[in-house]
Amino acid sequence: MPDNLLRALVDLRDRQIQKARIQFGNRLAAIEQSADDPSVSDQRNVVDKWLIRFTDLEMELNKDIARAVKTEPIYESLSGLKGIGPLLSAKLIAMIDIERADTVSALWRYCGYGVVDGERERPTKGEKLHYNARLKTTLYLVASSFLKCNSPYREVYDDAKTFYQAGRPDWTKAHIHNAAMRKMIKVFLSHLWEAWRVIENLPVRGTYVHDRLNHDHEYKAEDFGW
């Protein structure tokens, strides 16, 4: 089960402290647009004080999260991956129950990367989401980090992008980028699922361990730092 302390710290940071810090930052930016108006001087001082306060709290929470996540068995494996630090690791660990994800396809769906009737699963108006929206956002940040730091997972993105550019001439650049990001995230999740379940002595179904691109390219976890 996800660690209760870690989940509490991550939720406090993301849902309250960071949210408040962003709100005060936006308010200060709005006040700065009226900097010539002497009547806003007191407002600026108060808002700036609380912006600093919430920024400090967020930084303190980051430190507590970094300490707490080190007690998680899967963290050692995650921390060895280029592009994933303590905070991203903590968010993944806090929001995923690896015991309930008995197949990688179940994990993909919970993360927002499932396939239903051969098509990418999309939100249905009036229905509750079948995935964790916060987790999907976190995984997009993970993928973006992989690209920025030139992680080994960039190979998956580049392979997929080349394939889609050649085979999907009707797709826009944004469509191709998003599809390649999706492929990269699913490969990463397949590696995470396998490594985590092995660590927790949970059964691993071999047919789902590796994700393939075009059914002829196997991405082995050990080639990516696992």
C-alpha positions in Angstrom: 0.0 0.0 0.0 1.2 3.6 -0.6 3.0 5.0 2.4 0.5 7.1 4.4 3.1 9.7 5.6 4.5 10.1 2.2 1.1 10.5 0.7 0.2 13.1 3.4 3.3 15.1 2.7 2.8 15.0 -1.1 -0.8 16.0 -0.8 0.0 18.8 1.6 2.6 20.2 -0.7 0.7 19.9 -4.0 -2.9 20.6 -2.8 -2.3 23.3 -0.2 1.1 24.8 0.2 2.1 25.0 -3.5 -1.3 26.1 -4.5 -1.2 28.9 -2.0 2.3 29.9 -3.1 1.1 30.1 -6.7 -1.9 32.2 -5.7 0.2 34.7 -3.8 2.7 34.8 -6.7 -0.1 35.6 -9.2 -1.5 38.2 -6.8 1.9 39.9 -6.5 2.4 39.9 -10.3 -1.0 41.6 -10.6 0.0 44.2 -8.0 3.3 44.8 -9.8 1.3 45.9 -12.9 0.0 48.8 -10.8 3.3 49.6 -9.2 2.9 53.3 -9.8 -0.2 53.4 -7.7 0.9 54.4 -4.1 -2.3 52.8 -2.7 -1.0 49.3 -3.5 2.2 49.6 -1.5 0.7 48.0 1.6 -0.9 45.2 -0.4 2.5 44.5 -2.0 4.2 44.2 1.3 1.6 41.8 2.8 1.4 39.6 -0.3 5.2 39.5 -0.6 5.5 38.4 3.0 3.1 35.5 2.5 4.6 34.5 -0.8 8.0 34.2 1.0 6.3 32.3 3.8 4.7 29.7 1.6 7.8 29.4 -0.6 9.8 28.6 2.5 7.1 26.0 3.6 7.2 24.4 0.2 11.0 24.1 0.3 10.8 22.6 3.8 8.2 20.1 2.7 10.4 19.2 -0.3 13.2 18.3 2.3 10.8 16.2 4.4 9.5 14.4 1.3 13.1 13.7 0.2 13.8 12.1 3.6 10.6 10.1 3.7 10.9 8.7 0.2 14.3 7.1 1.0 12.6 4.5 3.2 10.6 3.1 0.3 12.1 -0.1 -1.2 11.5 1.0 -4.8 13.2 4.4 -4.3 16.7 3.1 -4.8 15.8 1.8 -8.2 13.9 5.0 -9.2 16.7 7.3 -8.0 19.1 5.5 -10.3 17.2 6.7 -13.3 18.4 9.8 -15.1 15.7 12.5 -14.9 13.9 11.3 -11.7 14.7 13.0 -8.4 13.2 12.5 -4.9 10.1 14.6 -5.5 9.0 12.9 -8.7 9.8 9.5 -7.1 7.7 10.4 -4.0 4.7 11.4 -6.1 4.8 8.1 -8.1 5.2 6.0 -4.9 2.6 7.9 -3.0 -0.1 7.6 -5.7 0.5 4.0 -7.0 -0.6 0.9 -5.1 1.6 -1.7 -6.9 -0.1 -4.6 -5.2 -3.5 -3.7 -6.8 -1.9 -3.3 -10.2 -1.6 -7.0 -10.9 -0.8 -6.4 -14.6 1.0 -3.6 -16.3 -2.1 -2.9 -18.4 -4.0 -2.2 -15.1 -1.2 0.2 -14.1 -1.4 1.9 -17.5 -5.1 2.4 -17.1 -4.9 3.8 -13.6 -2.2 6.2 -14.8 -4.4 7.4 -17.7 -2.7 5.5 -20.5 -5.1 2.6 -20.9 -6.5 1.2 -24.2 -10.2 0.3 -24.5 -11.5 -1.5 -27.6 -8.2 -0.8 -29.4 -8.4 2.9 -28.8 -6.7 5.3 -26.4 -9.1 5.7 -23.4 -10.6 9.2 -23.2 -12.7 10.9 -20.6 -16.5 10.4 -21.1 -18.7 13.3 -20.2 -20.8 12.6 -17.1 -18.7 9.6 -16.1 -16.1 9.4 -13.3 -12.6 9.2 -14.6 -11.1 5.7 -14.6 -7.6 7.0 -13.9 -5.8 9.3 -11.5 -5.5 12.7 -13.2 -2.8 13.9 -10.8 -0.7 10.8 -11.5 -1.1 11.3 -15.2 0.2 14.9 -14.8 3.1 13.6 -12.7 4.0 11.2 -15.5 3.9 13.9 -18.1 6.5 15.8 -15.9 8.6 12.6 -15.7 8.5 12.3 -19.5 9.4 16.0 -19.9 12.3 15.5 -17.5 13.5 12.6 -19.6 13.6 14.7 -22.7 15.3 17.7 -21.0 18.1 15.6 -19.4 18.6 13.3 -22.4 17.6 10.2 -20.4 18.1 6.8 -22.0 14.2 6.8 -22.3 14.7 9.5 -24.9 15.5 6.7 -27.3 11.9 5.4 -27.0 10.5 8.9 -27.7 12.8 9.4 -30.7 12.0 5.9 -32.2 8.3 6.5 -31.8 8.5 10.0 -33.3 10.4 8.7 -36.3 7.9 5.9 -36.8 4.8 8.2 -36.5 6.4 10.8 -38.8 6.9 8.1 -41.5 3.6 6.3 -41.0 1.2 9.1 -40.0 1.6 11.9 -42.6 -1.8 13.3 -41.6 -0.8 13.8 -38.0 0.3 17.3 -36.7 3.6 17.8 -34.9 1.7 18.1 -31.6 -0.1 14.8 -32.3 3.2 13.1 -33.1 4.9 14.6 -30.0 2.1 13.5 -27.7 1.9 10.0 -29.1 5.7 9.6 -28.7 5.5 10.9 -25.2 2.7 8.4 -24.5 4.9 5.5 -25.8 7.8 6.6 -23.7 5.7 6.8 -20.6 4.2 3.4 -21.2 7.6 1.8 -21.6 8.8 3.5 -18.4 5.7 2.3 -16.5 6.3 -1.3 -17.8 9.8 -1.2 -16.3 8.6 0.4 -13.0 5.8 -2.2 -12.7 8.2 -5.1 -13.2 10.9 -3.8 -10.9 8.5 -2.8 -8.1 6.5 -6.0 -8.1 9.7 -8.1 -8.0 11.0 -6.0 -5.0 7.6 -6.6 -3.2 7.7 -10.3 -4.0 4.5 -10.0 -6.1 3.9 -12.2 -9.2 5.0 -10.8 -12.6 3.3 -11.9 -15.7 6.1 -12.3 -18.3 3.9 -11.5 -21.3 3.4 -8.0 -20.0 7.0 -7.3 -18.7 8.3 -5.6 -21.9 6.6 -3.0 -24.1 7.4 -3.3 -27.8 7.4 -0.8 -30.6 6.1 -2.2 -33.9 6.5 -5.7 -32.3 10.1 -5.8 -33.3 11.9 -3.7 -30.7 12.2 -4.8 -27.1 13.2 -2.2 -24.6 14.9 -4.0 -21.7 14.8 -2.3 -18.3 18.5 -2.8 -17.6 19.4 -0.7 -20.6 17.6 2.3 -19.0 19.4 2.2 -15.6 17.2 -0.2 -13.7 
